[in-house]
Amino acid sequence: MRGAVLFGLIVRAAGLYARMRLASRGTWPIRDADRERKLVRFASRFVDVATRYRAGLIKLGQVASLRVEVLPEALTRELARLQDRVAPHPFEEISARIESEWGEPWSARLADLWPEPIAAASLGQVHEARALDGRRLAVKVLYPGIERSVAVDLMMARLALWLFDFVTVGDLGEVYRQLRDSIRGEMDYEREGRAAEEVAKNLAAEPALWEQLRVPAIDWKLTTRRVLAMEFIEGVKINDIEGAASRGVSRDELVARAGRAFLHMMFRDGFFHCDPHPGNLIVDGEGRIAIIDFGMNERLAPSVLAAVRDHLRASVLRDPDLFASSLVDAGAIEARVAPVAREIAEIAFDPELYNLTPSELANLDFAAHFQRMRSHLDRLENFRLPPGIVMWSRALSILYALIVELAPGIRPLDVFGPYVMEFLQGPPPEAPTPRAAAGARA
């Protein structure tokens, strides 16, 4: 039944995609109002199905809702409803899952476990607990049967992306593999615990930054692959304006602290938390930013980070040769198509697109410009996104949106600038130790 419903969604998506493509080419025009109505109708259908069947569907929808740079606003706006549409599972199911993991009732290892969850997500939910020694804990429990449901969802997602791979420039197969590894990694709570400890260790290397941050300590005696026990951190979400204001630190500064923490992970460490949305950022009583929920994490290989550095340098310097070679070094394209990449860069770096007055901008033929670019992109044979780049780009997009939305008093460049400039000037970070890499990779 689940597979049949999901296949129906794929058919709907294919029809919608074909309709939008024909409209964009002028073959079958569509009014803006009709276009938006069709997008909202499909997204609403997806939200209803995801809410009913949960599991990986909600996670996929949540990720899609954040891709505002590639999906129509009407679609992402409707999918955003999934961020708050996860109903908790009954406590009896959660209790049974804990007992199956520990081999004994939870009361044998905990003094108390509150039945009402403090958070419910697409794959598991969190309950407050009290350890036998009196410590306050947050216990995260994977939903029973979630592995089977996610397997079906991923199978259908693979089919959908395989179908659309024929009409896109990038390799959607690689996008699927990265999303698959990320979701599977989120269902391994031992991996999540190791990721939290590695991030804490990396951030602590900069004492001035670390004293403004917190990462919950993991209780390994109570943690298994499907149950994660960690320090309970009292606080409010970073987007709780009144609650955050009561901590004695300005909202702009709180957001800047969170931004610096994630930029440190991404540009200096190469190992990062992929989901810097407000629900994962808690302001404690002392105004420190507590980063929680390390299920989505990623590591960029030093070679990929070096290629990203060259790619950014090429954009800043408008160097077409460096632009093309960075794609080759990253493994995104083969060397034989580098000349095509160079042509694309020359178009992208076209001086006519810079330093224009408003009237000049209004008269610029963007349609012709992007049509020229598209003709070149189609010639980039076997284009592949390097491992980790999907999540790296996603995290940067979410972080940028967080700063713009919650801290209008600061410029994103003021937060991003120092890390980006240091990244452009410095060598790639040293490769992680095999033990650390094995512990944090999905």
C-alpha positions as CSV (number, residue, x, y, z in Angstrom):
1,M,0.0,0.0,0.0
2,R,2.8,2.5,1.0
3,G,4.7,1.8,-2.2
4,A,1.6,2.2,-4.4
5,V,0.7,5.6,-2.8
6,L,4.3,6.8,-3.3
7,F,4.4,5.6,-6.9
8,G,1.2,7.7,-7.4
9,L,3.1,10.7,-6.1
10,I,5.9,10.1,-8.5
11,V,3.5,10.0,-11.4
12,R,1.9,13.2,-10.3
13,A,5.3,14.8,-9.9
14,A,6.3,13.7,-13.4
15,G,3.1,15.2,-14.9
16,L,3.6,18.5,-13.1
17,Y,7.3,18.7,-14.1
18,A,6.4,18.0,-17.8
19,R,3.7,20.7,-17.6
20,M,6.1,23.3,-16.1
21,R,8.8,22.5,-18.7
22,L,6.4,22.9,-21.6
23,A,5.2,26.2,-20.1
24,S,8.8,27.5,-19.7
25,R,9.5,26.7,-23.3
26,G,6.4,28.5,-24.5
27,T,5.0,25.3,-26.0
28,W,2.0,25.3,-23.7
29,P,1.7,28.6,-21.8
30,I,0.2,28.7,-18.3
31,R,-1.1,31.7,-16.3
32,D,0.8,32.5,-13.1
33,A,-2.3,31.8,-10.9
34,D,-2.8,28.4,-12.5
35,R,0.8,27.5,-12.2
36,E,0.8,28.3,-8.5
37,R,-2.4,26.4,-7.9
38,K,-1.0,23.3,-9.5
39,L,2.2,23.5,-7.4
40,V,0.3,24.1,-4.2
41,R,-2.1,21.2,-5.0
42,F,0.8,18.8,-5.5
43,A,2.7,20.0,-2.4
44,S,-0.5,19.7,-0.3
45,R,-1.0,16.2,-1.5
46,F,2.6,15.3,-0.6
47,V,2.2,16.9,2.9
48,D,-1.0,14.8,3.5
49,V,0.7,11.6,2.4
50,A,3.9,12.3,4.5
51,T,1.8,13.2,7.6
52,R,-0.1,9.9,7.2
53,Y,2.9,7.6,6.5
54,R,5.6,9.6,8.3
55,A,9.1,8.0,8.3
56,G,11.5,9.1,5.6
57,L,8.7,10.9,3.7
58,I,8.6,13.7,6.3
59,K,12.4,14.0,6.3
60,L,12.5,14.2,2.5
61,G,9.8,16.8,2.5
62,Q,11.5,18.9,5.2
63,V,14.7,18.8,3.2
64,A,12.9,19.9,0.0
65,S,11.2,22.7,1.8
66,L,14.6,24.3,2.5
67,R,15.8,24.2,-1.1
68,V,14.3,27.6,-1.9
69,E,17.1,28.2,-4.3
70,V,16.0,25.4,-6.7
71,L,12.3,24.9,-6.0
72,P,9.4,27.3,-6.6
73,E,8.3,29.3,-3.6
74,A,4.7,28.0,-3.9
75,L,6.1,24.5,-3.4
76,T,8.5,25.1,-0.6
77,R,6.0,27.3,1.3
78,E,3.5,24.4,1.4
79,L,6.2,21.8,2.2
80,A,7.3,23.9,5.1
81,R,4.2,22.8,7.0
82,L,6.0,19.5,7.5
83,Q,8.4,21.2,9.9
84,D,5.7,21.2,12.5
85,R,3.5,18.3,11.5
86,V,5.1,15.4,13.3
87,A,2.7,13.9,15.9
88,P,4.4,11.9,18.8
89,H,4.1,8.1,19.0
90,P,2.4,6.6,22.0
91,F,4.5,6.2,25.1
92,E,3.9,2.5,25.2
93,E,5.7,2.1,21.8
94,I,8.6,4.2,23.1
95,S,8.8,2.2,26.3
96,A,8.8,-1.1,24.4
97,R,11.6,0.1,22.1
98,I,13.8,1.1,25.1
99,E,13.2,-2.3,26.7
100,S,14.1,-4.1,23.5
101,E,17.3,-2.1,23.3
102,W,18.3,-2.4,27.0
103,G,17.1,-5.9,27.5
104,E,15.2,-4.8,30.6
105,P,12.5,-2.2,31.5
106,W,13.6,1.4,31.5
107,S,12.9,1.6,35.3
108,A,15.9,-0.6,35.8
109,R,18.3,2.1,34.6
110,L,16.3,5.3,35.1
111,A,14.8,6.9,38.2
112,D,12.0,8.5,36.0
113,L,11.0,8.9,32.4
114,W,8.3,11.4,31.5
115,P,5.6,10.0,29.2
116,E,5.1,13.3,27.3
117,P,7.8,13.9,24.7
118,I,9.7,17.2,24.7
119,A,10.3,16.9,20.9
120,A,8.9,14.7,18.2
121,A,10.7,14.4,14.8
122,S,10.2,12.3,11.7
123,L,12.4,9.4,12.8
124,G,12.3,9.5,16.6
125,Q,11.2,11.5,19.7
126,V,12.8,12.8,22.8
127,H,11.7,12.4,26.4
128,E,13.0,14.0,29.6
129,A,14.4,11.5,32.1
130,R,16.2,11.4,35.4
131,A,19.2,9.1,35.9
132,L,19.6,6.9,39.0
133,D,22.1,9.4,40.3
134,G,19.7,12.3,39.9
135,R,21.1,13.8,36.6
136,R,18.6,15.3,34.2
137,L,18.8,13.5,30.8
138,A,17.2,13.8,27.4
139,V,16.5,10.3,25.9
140,K,16.0,10.1,22.2
141,V,14.3,7.0,20.9
142,L,14.0,5.7,17.4
143,Y,10.4,4.8,16.4
144,P,9.7,1.1,16.2
145,G,9.4,-0.2,12.6
146,I,10.9,3.0,11.2
147,E,13.6,1.1,9.4
148,R,11.2,-0.8,7.1
149,S,9.2,2.4,6.3
150,V,12.4,4.3,5.5
151,A,13.6,1.5,3.2
152,V,10.4,1.8,1.1
153,D,10.6,5.6,1.0
154,L,14.2,5.6,-0.1
155,M,13.4,3.0,-2.8
156,M,10.7,5.3,-4.2
157,A,12.9,8.4,-3.9
158,R,15.6,6.5,-5.9
159,L,13.1,5.7,-8.6
160,A,11.9,9.3,-8.8
161,L,15.4,10.8,-9.0
162,W,16.4,8.2,-11.5
163,L,13.6,9.3,-13.7
164,F,14.4,13.0,-13.4
165,D,18.1,12.3,-13.9
166,F,17.6,12.2,-17.6
167,V,16.3,15.8,-17.8
168,T,18.8,17.5,-15.4
169,V,22.4,18.6,-15.7
170,G,23.7,17.3,-12.4
171,D,23.9,13.7,-11.3
172,L,20.7,13.1,-9.3
173,G,22.0,9.6,-8.5
174,E,24.7,11.2,-6.3
175,V,22.1,13.4,-4.7
176,Y,20.1,10.3,-3.8
177,R,23.2,8.5,-2.4
178,Q,24.0,11.5,-0.2
179,L,20.4,11.8,1.1
180,R,20.2,8.1,1.6
181,D,23.4,8.0,3.7
182,S,22.2,11.0,5.7
183,I,18.8,9.5,6.6
184,R,20.3,6.1,7.4
185,G,23.0,7.9,9.5
186,E,20.2,9.7,11.4
187,M,18.9,6.3,12.5
188,D,22.2,5.3,14.1
189,Y,22.3,7.0,17.5
190,E,25.7,5.7,18.4
191,R,27.0,7.5,15.3
192,E,25.1,10.7,16.4
193,G,26.7,10.5,19.9
194,R,30.2,10.2,18.4
195,A,29.5,13.1,16.0
196,A,28.4,15.4,19.0
197,E,31.7,14.6,20.8
198,E,33.8,15.3,17.8
199,V,32.1,18.6,17.1
200,A,32.6,19.6,20.8
201,K,36.3,18.7,20.6
202,N,36.8,20.7,17.4
203,L,35.0,23.8,18.7
204,A,36.9,23.7,22.0
205,A,40.1,24.2,20.0
206,E,39.0,27.9,19.9
207,P,38.5,28.8,23.6
208,A,37.0,32.2,23.0
209,L,34.3,30.7,20.8
210,W,33.7,27.6,22.9
211,E,33.0,29.5,26.1
212,Q,29.9,30.9,24.3
213,L,28.7,27.4,23.2
214,R,27.5,24.1,24.6
215,V,27.1,20.6,23.2
216,P,25.2,18.0,25.4
217,A,27.4,15.3,27.0
218,I,26.6,11.8,25.9
219,D,25.8,9.1,28.5
220,W,27.3,6.1,26.8
221,K,26.1,3.6,29.5
222,L,22.6,4.3,28.4
223,T,23.2,4.7,24.6
224,T,22.6,2.1,22.0
225,R,22.1,2.3,18.2
226,R,18.4,3.1,18.7
227,V,18.4,4.9,22.1
228,L,20.5,8.0,22.7
229,A,20.9,9.4,26.3
230,M,22.5,12.8,26.7
231,E,22.7,15.8,29.1
232,F,19.5,17.7,29.4
233,I,20.0,21.4,28.6
234,E,17.5,23.9,29.9
235,G,16.8,26.8,27.6
236,V,14.7,28.4,24.9
237,K,14.9,28.2,21.1
238,I,17.0,30.9,19.5
239,N,13.9,32.2,17.7
240,D,12.0,32.7,21.0
241,I,12.4,36.5,21.0
242,E,11.2,37.2,24.5
243,G,12.9,34.1,26.0
244,A,16.2,34.8,24.4
245,A,16.1,38.5,25.4
246,S,15.8,37.5,29.0
247,R,19.2,35.8,28.8
248,G,20.9,39.2,28.8
249,V,22.5,38.9,25.3
250,S,21.2,40.7,22.2
251,R,19.5,38.6,19.6
252,D,22.0,39.7,17.0
253,E,24.9,38.5,19.2
254,L,23.2,35.2,19.8
255,V,22.7,34.6,16.1
256,A,26.3,35.7,15.4
257,R,27.5,33.1,18.0
258,A,25.6,30.4,16.3
259,G,26.8,31.5,12.9
260,R,30.4,31.5,14.0
261,A,30.1,28.0,15.5
262,F,28.8,26.5,12.2
263,L,31.2,28.4,10.0
264,H,34.0,27.1,12.2
265,M,32.8,23.5,11.6
266,M,32.4,24.0,7.9
267,F,35.4,26.1,6.9
268,R,38.0,25.0,9.5
269,D,37.1,21.5,10.5
270,G,35.5,20.0,7.4
271,F,33.2,18.1,9.7
272,F,29.9,19.8,10.5
273,H,26.3,19.6,11.8
274,C,24.1,19.9,8.7
275,D,20.9,21.3,10.1
276,P,21.4,24.8,11.8
277,H,17.7,25.6,12.0
278,P,16.2,27.3,15.2
279,G,14.9,24.0,16.7
280,N,18.5,22.8,17.0
281,L,19.8,26.0,18.7
282,I,19.0,26.5,22.3
283,V,19.9,29.5,24.4
284,D,20.7,28.5,28.0
285,G,20.4,30.5,31.2
286,E,23.8,32.1,30.7
287,G,23.3,33.1,27.1
288,R,25.3,30.3,25.6
289,I,24.2,28.6,22.4
290,A,23.6,24.9,22.9
291,I,23.8,22.9,19.6
292,I,21.6,19.8,19.7
293,D,20.5,17.0,17.4
294,F,23.7,15.8,15.5
295,G,21.9,13.2,13.5
296,M,22.6,15.1,10.2
297,N,26.4,15.5,10.0
298,E,28.8,15.3,7.1
299,R,32.5,15.3,6.5
300,L,34.2,16.9,3.4
301,A,37.4,15.2,2.4
302,P,40.4,17.5,2.4
303,S,40.7,17.2,-1.4
304,V,37.1,18.3,-1.8
305,L,37.6,21.2,0.6
306,A,40.7,22.2,-1.4
307,A,38.6,22.1,-4.6
308,V,35.9,24.2,-3.0
309,R,38.5,26.7,-2.0
310,D,39.8,27.0,-5.6
311,H,36.2,27.3,-6.8
312,L,35.5,30.2,-4.5
313,R,38.8,31.8,-5.5
314,A,37.9,31.5,-9.1
315,S,34.6,33.3,-8.4
316,V,36.2,36.1,-6.5
317,L,39.1,36.5,-9.0
318,R,36.9,35.8,-12.1
319,D,39.4,33.2,-13.2
320,P,37.8,30.8,-15.8
321,D,40.8,28.5,-15.8
322,L,40.8,28.1,-12.0
323,F,37.0,27.6,-12.2
324,A,37.3,24.7,-14.6
325,S,40.3,23.1,-12.9
326,S,38.5,23.2,-9.5
327,L,35.6,21.2,-10.9
328,V,38.1,18.6,-12.3
329,D,40.0,18.4,-9.0
330,A,36.7,18.0,-7.1
331,G,35.8,15.0,-9.3
332,A,32.7,16.9,-10.6
333,I,33.7,16.7,-14.2
334,E,36.3,14.9,-16.3
335,A,39.3,16.8,-17.6
336,R,38.2,16.4,-21.2
337,V,35.2,18.7,-20.6
338,A,37.2,21.4,-18.8
339,P,37.1,23.7,-21.8
340,V,33.3,23.6,-21.6
341,A,33.5,24.5,-17.9
342,R,35.8,27.4,-18.8
343,E,33.3,28.7,-21.3
344,I,30.6,28.6,-18.7
345,A,32.8,30.6,-16.3
346,E,33.4,33.2,-18.9
347,I,29.7,33.6,-19.3
348,A,29.1,33.7,-15.5
349,F,31.9,36.2,-15.0
350,D,30.8,38.4,-17.9
351,P,31.6,42.0,-16.9
352,E,28.3,43.2,-18.3
353,L,26.5,41.6,-15.3
354,Y,28.4,43.7,-12.7
355,N,28.3,47.3,-11.6
356,L,25.1,48.0,-13.6
357,T,22.8,51.0,-12.8
358,P,19.1,50.1,-12.2
359,S,18.2,51.2,-15.7
360,E,20.9,49.1,-17.3
361,L,19.9,46.2,-15.2
362,A,16.3,46.5,-16.3
363,N,17.4,46.5,-20.0
364,L,19.6,43.4,-19.6
365,D,18.4,40.4,-21.5
366,F,18.7,37.8,-18.7
367,A,16.7,35.2,-20.7
368,A,19.3,35.2,-23.5
369,H,22.1,35.1,-21.0
370,F,20.9,32.1,-19.1
371,Q,19.9,30.3,-22.3
372,R,23.5,30.6,-23.4
373,M,24.6,29.2,-20.0
374,R,22.2,26.3,-20.2
375,S,23.5,25.3,-23.7
376,H,26.9,24.9,-22.1
377,L,25.7,23.2,-19.0
378,D,24.1,20.5,-21.1
379,R,27.5,19.7,-22.5
380,L,29.1,18.9,-19.1
381,E,28.9,15.2,-19.5
382,N,28.8,13.0,-16.4
383,F,28.7,16.0,-14.1
384,R,28.7,14.8,-10.5
385,L,28.4,16.5,-7.2
386,P,31.4,15.7,-5.0
387,P,30.6,13.7,-1.8
388,G,29.3,16.0,1.0
389,I,28.7,19.0,-1.2
390,V,24.9,18.6,-1.2
391,M,24.8,18.8,2.6
392,W,27.5,21.5,2.8
393,S,25.6,23.7,0.4
394,R,22.4,23.0,2.3
395,A,23.8,23.9,5.7
396,L,25.2,27.2,4.3
397,S,21.8,28.1,2.8
398,I,20.0,27.4,6.1
399,L,22.6,29.3,8.1
400,Y,22.4,32.3,5.8
401,A,18.6,32.3,6.1
402,L,18.8,32.0,9.9
403,I,21.0,35.1,10.1
404,V,18.8,37.2,7.7
405,E,15.6,36.2,9.4
406,L,16.6,36.4,13.1
407,A,19.2,39.1,13.0
408,P,18.3,41.9,10.6
409,G,20.7,44.2,12.6
410,I,23.8,42.4,11.3
411,R,25.0,41.8,7.8
412,P,25.6,38.2,6.9
413,L,28.9,39.3,5.3
414,D,30.1,40.4,8.8
415,V,29.7,36.8,10.1
416,F,30.7,34.9,7.0
417,G,33.5,37.2,5.8
418,P,36.3,36.4,8.3
419,Y,35.8,32.6,7.9
420,V,35.6,32.8,4.1
421,M,38.7,35.0,3.8
422,E,40.7,32.7,6.1
423,F,39.5,29.7,4.2
424,L,40.5,31.2,0.8
425,Q,44.0,32.1,2.1
426,G,44.8,29.0,4.2
427,P,45.8,25.4,3.3
428,P,43.3,22.5,3.5
429,P,42.7,21.2,7.0
430,E,44.6,18.1,7.9
431,A,42.9,14.8,7.2
432,P,41.0,13.3,10.2
433,T,42.3,10.3,11.9
434,P,40.9,7.0,10.7
435,R,39.3,6.4,14.0
436,A,37.5,9.8,14.1
437,A,36.5,9.5,10.5
438,A,35.0,6.1,11.0
439,G,33.1,7.3,14.1
440,A,31.4,10.2,12.3
441,R,30.8,9.1,8.8
442,A,27.4,7.9,7.8
